[in-house]
């Protein structure tokens, strides 16, 4: 069944090669779960087939890039990542593409983003903030040594590895100094004189530097301002400049109207933040001056990557308000349901409603066991059945088509028990019944006519539409 199957990859003996050294395809990686979605991309945990190496796979929707004129953003990110090699910059291993997507194979950061951690902790301990500020400073210095400024430094763009070291990421709005200008992403903002006018700047409101707001060309000092904001946030639990709107936030930045420092803040930390958050670019602390600041006394910048990352303790998270759920222990939604409902279910277990729930769980369990080799971790089957490719290929072999909550479609050859292809899920996907056994799925301007055996075309379309309604907007 020609469900957009991927070509057989070319294997490489160098698993940590750069994109130019080895040709790979999607079949070289086994997807294990979704890490997150952004405006134009989603990121998955994956394993390299053959080695089991765990990596991050970033998938970028080509149609959305073109529609929103964001090609320059991807080009800049690729150029920056190909240039940079540093322990505190996320590493790009491979790039490849198919008809619909661009793929980046990246270093995996198992602990998410710094923003995730600060939302859970509020702030870091002084020693942790010092270590992380030192790693950010070395990464920023490396960027600047290569003639690159990031222009959007913030906790959301800082990853935390399993060993608790930091990785800078998201270089889509970066800039190569002394390079010919390219068309940057633009933002419409209210002018600072009160009139509505378009201001072009790169960054996020709370972290952008005053010189950028004054329409001056961003230089290395802009990244140092953002570092000052982040250091304040790491220690104080909030950003130093914030207001009800972006416009009012900008006004506070331009006037250096900061939130007050906590009374118990370390004096050396306060002094470094003060020196980084200076509106006059020429008077602002440089990277070299920051490294020599007493706040970093005792920090060996040269050996940071070899040192153990700081220990951070988190309170256990609750699942549905019931209990902490340990994924390593194999707990599932079904286990939690059974624990919460167990005694009451036994008392009323003979009801029709309970029997229906038990039958549904038993059906899901049987399906998952049968098709487990083709599912991702924690992926559930929404609908499945035997189909043939319809209308133009009536003699095609039968395939087991699986619709999952990922969401995605997977076609499996029931003879060889191997995946033969997929139907790409997209934000514009639609499904329409064409007859008792035939339905059509349209995605990314490509149509797949499918014969559903046992007169289940309407059931397929109903399942697809229900899943669409439950999904957040895709890339």
Backbone torsions as a table, in degrees:
resi	resn	phi	psi	omega
1	UNK	NA	127.4	-172.0
2	UNK	-84.9	60.3	178.9
3	UNK	-87.3	66.2	175.3
4	UNK	49.1	48.9	-180.0
5	UNK	-66.5	147.4	-179.0
6	UNK	-87.7	144.9	179.4
7	UNK	-67.4	153.6	178.4
8	UNK	-64.0	129.3	-174.2
9	UNK	-77.6	163.1	170.1
10	UNK	-96.4	121.3	-176.7
11	UNK	-77.4	156.8	178.5
12	UNK	-131.2	146.0	176.9
13	UNK	-86.5	3.0	-175.8
14	UNK	-122.3	87.8	-173.5
15	UNK	-64.6	-21.7	-179.7
16	UNK	-109.6	33.5	-179.9
17	UNK	-76.7	166.7	176.9
18	UNK	-84.7	168.4	-177.8
19	UNK	-55.0	-30.0	-177.3
20	UNK	-80.3	-14.3	-172.0
21	UNK	-94.6	-16.3	-176.7
22	UNK	-150.6	135.9	176.7
23	UNK	-95.1	128.0	-179.1
24	UNK	-131.9	168.9	174.7
25	UNK	-142.0	-179.8	-176.9
26	UNK	-61.2	-28.6	-178.8
27	UNK	-71.4	-9.3	175.5
28	UNK	-80.5	-4.6	-174.4
29	UNK	-134.0	144.1	177.7
30	UNK	-109.9	115.7	-178.0
31	UNK	-70.8	136.7	-176.3
32	UNK	-117.1	-13.5	179.8
33	UNK	163.3	161.1	-179.3
34	UNK	-90.2	127.8	175.9
35	UNK	-87.6	-40.2	-179.0
36	UNK	176.9	164.1	178.1
37	UNK	-119.5	145.0	174.1
38	UNK	-123.2	-167.2	-177.5
39	UNK	-66.2	-35.6	-175.3
40	UNK	-128.6	1.0	-174.6
41	UNK	-149.7	160.5	169.6
42	UNK	-132.8	151.4	-174.2
43	UNK	-121.9	133.2	-178.8
44	UNK	-117.4	150.8	163.1
45	UNK	-80.2	136.5	178.3
46	UNK	-141.4	164.8	174.3
47	UNK	-120.9	138.9	176.6
48	UNK	-74.1	125.6	179.7
49	UNK	-62.8	131.7	178.1
50	UNK	100.4	-35.9	-178.7
51	UNK	-113.7	-23.0	-177.0
52	UNK	75.9	5.1	179.5
53	UNK	-60.2	128.9	-178.6
54	UNK	-89.9	129.8	-175.1
55	UNK	-138.1	176.3	173.2
56	UNK	-109.7	135.9	178.6
57	UNK	-116.4	114.9	178.9
58	UNK	-98.3	124.2	-178.1
59	UNK	-113.4	123.3	-175.2
60	UNK	-114.0	127.7	-178.4
61	UNK	-76.4	115.0	-178.0
62	UNK	-63.6	-43.3	-176.5
63	UNK	-61.5	-41.1	179.4
64	UNK	-67.9	-36.2	177.4
65	UNK	-60.0	-47.4	-178.3
66	UNK	-67.6	-43.3	-178.7
67	UNK	-58.5	-39.0	-176.7
68	UNK	-101.2	10.0	176.7
69	UNK	55.7	48.3	-177.2
70	UNK	-111.5	17.5	-179.2
71	UNK	-59.2	-36.5	-178.6
72	UNK	-63.7	-30.9	179.4
73	UNK	-64.2	-45.6	179.3
74	UNK	-67.2	-41.5	179.5
75	UNK	-61.0	-40.7	179.5
76	UNK	-66.2	-42.9	179.5
77	UNK	-61.6	-44.2	178.6
78	UNK	-61.7	-44.1	-178.6
79	UNK	-63.6	-43.5	-179.0
80	UNK	-66.2	-47.3	-177.9
81	UNK	-65.6	-32.4	177.4
82	UNK	-71.0	-23.6	-178.8
83	UNK	-85.5	-33.8	-168.9
84	UNK	-93.5	134.9	172.7
85	UNK	-137.8	103.0	-176.1
86	UNK	-154.6	145.4	-179.1
87	UNK	-59.4	-22.5	-178.4
88	UNK	-109.6	22.8	172.6
89	UNK	-124.0	130.0	-178.3
90	UNK	-57.4	138.1	-174.8
91	UNK	-96.4	136.6	175.1
92	UNK	-97.3	121.5	-178.8
93	UNK	-97.0	-43.4	-176.6
94	UNK	-146.5	155.3	166.0
95	UNK	-133.5	144.9	173.0
96	UNK	-158.1	176.1	-177.1
97	UNK	-151.2	160.9	168.5
98	UNK	-128.7	-161.6	-173.6
99	UNK	-63.1	-31.8	-171.1
100	UNK	-112.2	-23.1	-169.7
101	UNK	-132.7	152.4	164.2
102	UNK	-100.3	142.1	-178.5
103	UNK	-124.5	132.8	172.7
104	UNK	-115.0	126.6	173.2
105	UNK	-98.9	116.8	-169.3
106	UNK	-124.3	163.9	172.4
107	UNK	-61.2	136.9	-178.7
108	UNK	-89.3	132.5	174.0
109	UNK	-111.3	103.6	-168.4
110	UNK	-70.1	-19.0	-174.9
111	UNK	-102.1	17.5	175.3
112	UNK	74.4	-147.2	-176.8
113	UNK	-105.8	162.1	173.6
114	UNK	-61.2	-34.7	178.6
115	UNK	-61.2	-42.3	177.3
116	UNK	-56.3	-44.5	-177.4
117	UNK	-68.7	-41.8	-179.1
118	UNK	-67.5	-31.1	176.3
119	UNK	-67.0	-30.8	179.5
120	UNK	-84.8	-37.3	-175.0
121	UNK	-92.7	-30.5	-171.3
122	UNK	93.1	-58.0	178.1
123	UNK	-155.4	168.9	177.5
124	UNK	-96.6	157.5	168.4
125	UNK	-64.5	157.0	-176.9
126	UNK	-56.3	-45.4	-177.6
127	UNK	-65.0	-36.8	178.2
128	UNK	-68.1	-45.3	179.1
129	UNK	-62.0	-38.2	178.9
130	UNK	-63.5	-46.0	-179.3
131	UNK	-63.2	-45.5	-178.0
132	UNK	-69.6	-37.5	176.2
133	UNK	-63.0	-36.8	177.7
134	UNK	-65.5	-42.0	179.1
135	UNK	-66.6	-40.4	177.4
136	UNK	-62.9	-39.6	-179.7
137	UNK	-64.7	-40.9	178.2
138	UNK	-67.0	-37.8	178.6
139	UNK	-65.9	-44.6	178.3
140	UNK	-60.9	-42.6	179.1
141	UNK	-61.6	-38.1	178.2
142	UNK	-65.2	-44.3	177.1
143	UNK	-56.3	-48.3	-176.1
144	UNK	-66.1	-32.3	177.8
145	UNK	-67.0	-22.7	177.6
146	UNK	-96.1	7.1	178.9
147	UNK	76.2	27.4	-177.7
148	UNK	-120.2	136.8	168.3
149	UNK	-116.0	143.3	-173.8
150	UNK	-78.3	-50.3	175.5
151	UNK	74.9	0.0	175.6
152	UNK	-147.0	48.0	178.4
153	UNK	-74.2	127.0	178.8
154	UNK	-167.0	162.3	-176.8
155	UNK	-59.0	-28.7	178.1
156	UNK	-65.1	-22.6	-178.7
157	UNK	-104.6	22.3	176.4
158	UNK	-125.0	119.7	-179.1
159	UNK	-95.4	154.6	178.6
160	UNK	-118.7	121.2	-176.1
161	UNK	-80.0	173.4	178.0
162	UNK	-61.7	-30.8	178.8
163	UNK	-89.7	8.6	174.5
164	UNK	66.7	37.5	167.7
165	UNK	-105.6	164.3	-175.2
166	UNK	-102.1	149.1	175.5
167	UNK	-132.9	123.4	171.5
168	UNK	-73.0	141.7	178.2
169	UNK	-142.7	-177.9	175.9
170	UNK	60.8	79.3	-178.0
171	UNK	-103.8	22.0	-177.4
172	UNK	-64.3	-27.9	178.7
173	UNK	-107.3	15.5	176.8
174	UNK	-66.6	168.6	-179.8
175	UNK	-142.4	135.9	172.5
176	UNK	-89.0	118.2	178.9
177	UNK	-66.6	145.6	178.9
178	UNK	63.2	20.4	176.0
179	UNK	-104.1	156.0	176.2
180	UNK	-58.6	138.6	-177.4
181	UNK	-66.5	142.5	172.1
182	UNK	-116.3	170.4	-177.9
183	UNK	-75.4	108.2	-178.7
184	UNK	-83.0	161.6	171.1
185	UNK	-59.7	142.3	-177.1
186	UNK	-116.8	150.1	178.6
187	UNK	-128.2	131.7	175.2
188	UNK	-87.3	120.8	-178.9
189	UNK	-131.2	160.3	175.9
190	UNK	-72.8	133.1	-179.6
191	UNK	-62.8	154.5	-173.1
192	UNK	-78.6	-10.2	174.8
193	UNK	-93.3	7.1	177.9
194	UNK	98.5	-16.3	178.7
195	UNK	-84.2	157.9	177.2
196	UNK	-88.0	120.9	177.0
197	UNK	-151.2	161.9	-176.2
198	UNK	-88.0	127.1	176.0
199	UNK	-114.4	129.4	179.6
200	UNK	-102.2	114.6	174.4
201	UNK	-149.6	158.6	178.7
202	UNK	-110.3	131.7	177.9
203	UNK	137.7	-174.6	-179.7
204	UNK	-117.1	142.4	-166.9
205	UNK	-47.5	-49.8	-173.7
206	UNK	-71.1	-14.5	-172.9
207	UNK	-114.4	-4.9	-175.5
208	UNK	-75.7	146.8	-174.5
209	UNK	-86.7	155.8	-177.4
210	UNK	-63.8	-33.1	-179.2
211	UNK	-66.0	-33.5	177.1
212	UNK	-68.3	-39.9	177.2
213	UNK	-64.8	-25.1	178.0
214	UNK	-91.0	16.0	176.6
215	UNK	64.4	22.9	173.3
216	UNK	-86.6	155.9	179.8
217	UNK	-67.4	130.5	179.5
218	UNK	-70.3	133.5	176.3
219	UNK	-125.4	-168.6	-177.4
220	UNK	-56.9	-33.6	-176.0
221	UNK	-61.4	-25.1	179.6
222	UNK	-62.8	-37.6	177.7
223	UNK	-68.4	-33.2	179.0
224	UNK	-69.8	-35.7	174.0
225	UNK	-59.6	-47.7	-179.7
226	UNK	-61.3	-36.5	176.4
227	UNK	-61.8	-40.1	177.8
228	UNK	-62.0	-42.1	177.1
229	UNK	-61.7	-43.5	-178.4
230	UNK	-67.7	-38.0	177.8
231	UNK	-64.3	-41.9	174.9
232	UNK	-57.7	-46.4	-178.2
233	UNK	-65.2	-40.4	179.6
234	UNK	-61.7	-34.3	-175.4
235	UNK	-96.1	-29.1	-171.2
236	UNK	-107.9	-11.5	176.3
237	UNK	84.4	9.2	177.7
238	UNK	-165.1	168.8	-179.2
239	UNK	-84.4	153.7	-176.8
240	UNK	-77.1	-20.2	-178.8
241	UNK	-125.9	114.1	-180.0
242	UNK	-154.7	145.9	179.1
243	UNK	-156.1	-178.8	-174.0
244	UNK	-67.4	-28.9	-179.5
245	UNK	-131.8	163.0	175.6
246	UNK	-60.0	-41.1	-178.5
247	UNK	-58.6	-45.7	-179.8
248	UNK	-68.7	-33.6	174.9
249	UNK	-62.7	-43.7	178.4
250	UNK	-59.9	-40.9	179.2
251	UNK	-61.2	-41.2	178.1
252	UNK	-64.1	-40.0	178.7
253	UNK	-63.4	-47.0	-177.9
254	UNK	-62.8	-32.8	179.8
255	UNK	-94.1	-0.1	-175.2
256	UNK	51.2	47.3	178.6
257	UNK	-90.4	84.9	-172.2
258	UNK	-87.1	153.6	166.4
259	UNK	-64.6	146.2	-177.1
260	UNK	-66.8	149.1	174.0
261	UNK	-71.6	143.0	171.7
262	UNK	-60.3	145.2	-176.3
263	UNK	-61.8	-32.2	-176.0
264	UNK	-93.5	12.6	179.7
265	UNK	-66.4	138.6	178.2
266	UNK	-54.1	132.9	-176.0
267	UNK	-61.6	-39.6	-179.0
268	UNK	-69.0	-37.1	176.7
269	UNK	-64.6	-44.3	178.6
270	UNK	-58.7	-43.2	-178.1
271	UNK	-65.3	-41.7	179.3
272	UNK	-65.7	-43.1	177.8
273	UNK	-59.8	-44.0	178.5
274	UNK	-58.4	-39.4	-177.8
275	UNK	-75.9	-26.5	177.5
276	UNK	-81.3	-33.9	-178.2
277	UNK	-95.2	60.4	176.1
278	UNK	-108.0	125.9	-176.3
279	UNK	-66.4	-33.5	178.2
280	UNK	-74.4	112.2	-176.2
281	UNK	-57.0	-41.2	-176.5
282	UNK	-68.8	-24.4	-179.3
283	UNK	-95.9	-6.4	-177.4
284	UNK	-71.5	146.4	178.6
285	UNK	-59.6	132.0	176.7
286	UNK	-86.0	172.3	178.3
287	UNK	-62.6	-41.3	-179.6
288	UNK	-65.3	-42.3	178.4
289	UNK	-66.1	-36.6	178.8
290	UNK	-65.2	-41.1	179.2
291	UNK	-61.6	-32.4	-178.2
292	UNK	-88.2	0.8	-176.9
293	UNK	-69.8	145.3	179.8
294	UNK	-57.7	-21.6	177.7
295	UNK	-58.2	-32.0	-178.1
296	UNK	-97.2	16.6	177.9
297	UNK	-56.7	130.5	-179.6
298	UNK	90.0	-8.2	178.5
299	UNK	-84.6	124.6	174.8
300	UNK	-96.0	94.2	-175.5
301	UNK	-59.2	-33.2	-175.6
302	UNK	-68.1	-25.4	-174.6
303	UNK	-112.6	15.4	-177.1
304	UNK	-56.7	-42.8	-176.1
305	UNK	-64.3	-28.0	-178.7
306	UNK	-87.4	-11.5	-179.1
307	UNK	-81.7	156.5	175.4
308	UNK	-69.3	136.7	177.0
309	UNK	-68.5	157.9	-177.9
310	UNK	-66.6	144.2	176.9
311	UNK	-80.7	133.1	179.2
312	UNK	-129.6	130.1	-178.7
313	UNK	-105.4	136.0	178.0
314	UNK	-120.4	145.3	171.5
315	UNK	-71.8	144.3	179.8
316	UNK	-62.1	139.3	178.9
317	UNK	-84.5	149.8	177.8
318	UNK	-96.1	146.4	175.2
319	UNK	-106.0	118.7	-178.9
320	UNK	55.0	27.9	177.8
321	UNK	73.3	11.7	-175.5
322	UNK	-101.5	-57.2	-174.8
323	UNK	-163.7	163.5	174.2
324	UNK	-69.3	137.7	-178.2
325	UNK	-113.0	117.2	-177.3
326	UNK	-94.6	108.3	-177.1
327	UNK	-63.5	-26.1	179.7
328	UNK	-72.0	-20.7	-178.5
329	UNK	-87.8	-1.5	176.0
330	UNK	81.2	16.5	177.2
331	UNK	-65.4	148.8	-179.7
332	UNK	-136.5	170.7	175.9
333	UNK	-59.4	-36.3	-179.7
334	UNK	-65.1	-40.8	178.7
335	UNK	-62.8	-45.2	-178.9
336	UNK	-63.3	-40.5	178.3
337	UNK	-62.2	-44.6	-178.6
338	UNK	-62.9	-39.9	-179.0
339	UNK	-66.4	-42.8	-176.7
340	UNK	-74.5	-32.4	-173.1
341	UNK	-105.7	-3.7	-167.5
342	UNK	-50.6	-59.1	-174.9
343	UNK	-64.5	-44.2	-179.8
344	UNK	-64.5	-36.2	179.9
345	UNK	-64.9	-37.3	179.6
346	UNK	-65.7	-35.1	-178.0
347	UNK	-72.5	-31.0	-177.2
348	UNK	-121.3	24.1	-170.8
349	UNK	-65.2	-13.4	-177.1
350	UNK	-88.3	1.0	-178.5
351	UNK	-70.5	154.7	179.3
352	UNK	-61.3	-40.3	-179.3
353	UNK	-62.8	-43.4	-179.9
354	UNK	-67.4	-38.8	178.2
355	UNK	-63.5	-37.8	178.4
356	UNK	-65.3	-41.0	177.7
357	UNK	-63.5	-43.2	179.6
358	UNK	-63.6	-39.8	179.0
359	UNK	-65.0	-40.1	179.1
360	UNK	-64.8	-42.8	179.1
361	UNK	-65.4	-39.9	178.9
362	UNK	-64.5	-39.2	178.3
363	UNK	-64.5	-45.8	179.3
364	UNK	-61.4	-41.7	-179.3
365	UNK	-63.9	-42.0	179.5
366	UNK	-65.8	-42.4	178.6
367	UNK	-63.5	-44.0	-178.8
368	UNK	-62.9	-41.6	179.1
369	UNK	-63.1	-40.4	-177.3
370	UNK	-69.0	-41.3	-174.2
371	UNK	-108.2	17.6	-178.9
372	UNK	-50.7	-43.0	-177.2
373	UNK	-59.8	-17.2	-175.1
374	UNK	-108.2	6.1	-178.3
375	UNK	-107.8	153.5	174.2
376	UNK	-84.0	168.4	174.9
377	UNK	-58.1	132.0	177.2
378	UNK	64.7	13.4	177.7
379	UNK	-86.6	136.6	-178.5
380	UNK	-117.2	148.2	178.3
381	UNK	-81.7	127.3	176.2
382	UNK	-89.7	-42.8	-180.0
383	UNK	-159.5	146.9	178.6
384	UNK	-155.0	155.7	178.9
385	UNK	177.9	168.7	178.4
386	UNK	-78.2	135.7	179.8
387	UNK	-140.9	166.6	167.6
388	UNK	-131.1	153.8	175.1
389	UNK	-69.9	129.5	-167.7
390	UNK	-94.9	172.0	169.1
391	UNK	64.9	-59.7	-173.7
392	UNK	-105.2	-4.6	-176.8
393	UNK	-141.7	61.7	-172.5
394	UNK	-67.3	-19.4	-178.1
395	UNK	-95.2	8.8	178.3
396	UNK	-62.2	150.2	176.6
397	UNK	-66.8	156.6	174.9
398	UNK	-68.3	145.6	176.3
399	UNK	-132.3	149.5	170.1
400	UNK	-88.8	113.5	178.8
401	UNK	-97.2	127.0	-176.2
402	UNK	-117.2	122.7	172.8
403	UNK	-103.1	124.9	-177.0
404	UNK	-116.6	168.5	179.2
405	UNK	-79.6	10.2	-176.2
406	UNK	-60.0	-50.4	5.9
407	UNK	-100.8	150.4	175.2
408	UNK	-165.9	160.2	172.1
409	UNK	-107.7	136.9	176.2
410	UNK	-128.5	129.8	176.7
411	UNK	-103.2	126.9	-176.3
412	UNK	-119.7	129.6	172.4
413	UNK	-72.7	116.4	-174.6
414	UNK	-75.7	-11.2	175.5
415	UNK	-82.3	-52.9	-178.5
416	UNK	-89.5	-9.8	-176.0
417	UNK	51.6	53.2	179.1
418	UNK	-134.0	146.5	176.7
419	UNK	-69.3	127.8	179.4
420	UNK	-103.8	-12.2	178.2
421	UNK	165.2	-178.8	179.8
422	UNK	-140.3	156.5	165.7
423	UNK	-99.7	124.4	-177.6
424	UNK	-68.1	127.6	173.6
425	UNK	-84.0	135.5	179.8
426	UNK	-143.7	168.7	-178.7
427	UNK	-66.6	-22.7	-179.2
428	UNK	-103.0	17.1	-178.7
429	UNK	-64.4	140.0	176.6
430	UNK	-139.8	154.9	179.0
431	UNK	-135.5	134.8	-175.3
432	UNK	-137.3	135.8	175.4
433	UNK	-75.9	131.6	177.7
434	UNK	-109.9	-13.2	-179.1
435	UNK	177.8	-179.4	-178.5
436	UNK	-56.3	-35.5	-177.4
437	UNK	-114.5	-7.1	-173.8
438	UNK	-114.8	135.4	170.9
439	UNK	-139.4	161.5	-178.7
440	UNK	-124.6	135.7	174.9
441	UNK	-111.8	125.2	178.9
442	UNK	-114.2	125.1	-179.3
443	UNK	-147.1	130.8	-179.5
444	UNK	51.8	43.4	175.4
445	UNK	65.6	18.3	175.9
446	UNK	-120.0	134.1	-177.6
447	UNK	-106.4	138.9	173.4
448	UNK	-120.7	114.0	175.3
449	UNK	-89.5	127.9	-171.3
450	UNK	-129.1	132.4	172.2
451	UNK	-92.7	114.1	177.0
452	UNK	-92.0	120.0	-179.4
453	UNK	-71.2	157.2	179.2
454	UNK	66.5	30.7	174.4
455	UNK	53.9	46.5	-175.6
456	UNK	-111.6	21.2	-178.3
457	UNK	-59.2	-44.7	-179.0
458	UNK	-65.0	-36.7	178.2
459	UNK	-64.7	-39.7	177.7
460	UNK	-60.7	-49.1	-176.7
461	UNK	-64.4	-39.1	177.3
462	UNK	-61.1	-45.5	179.9
463	UNK	-62.8	-41.1	-179.5
464	UNK	-65.1	-45.4	-178.0
465	UNK	-67.1	-36.4	176.5
466	UNK	-64.7	-41.0	179.1
467	UNK	-65.8	-40.1	177.3
468	UNK	-59.2	-41.4	-178.1
469	UNK	-66.0	-25.9	-179.2
470	UNK	-88.4	-8.2	-173.3
471	UNK	-92.6	140.4	169.6
472	UNK	-68.9	161.8	179.0
473	UNK	-56.3	134.0	177.1
474	UNK	-86.0	-179.2	-170.2
475	UNK	-62.4	NA	NA
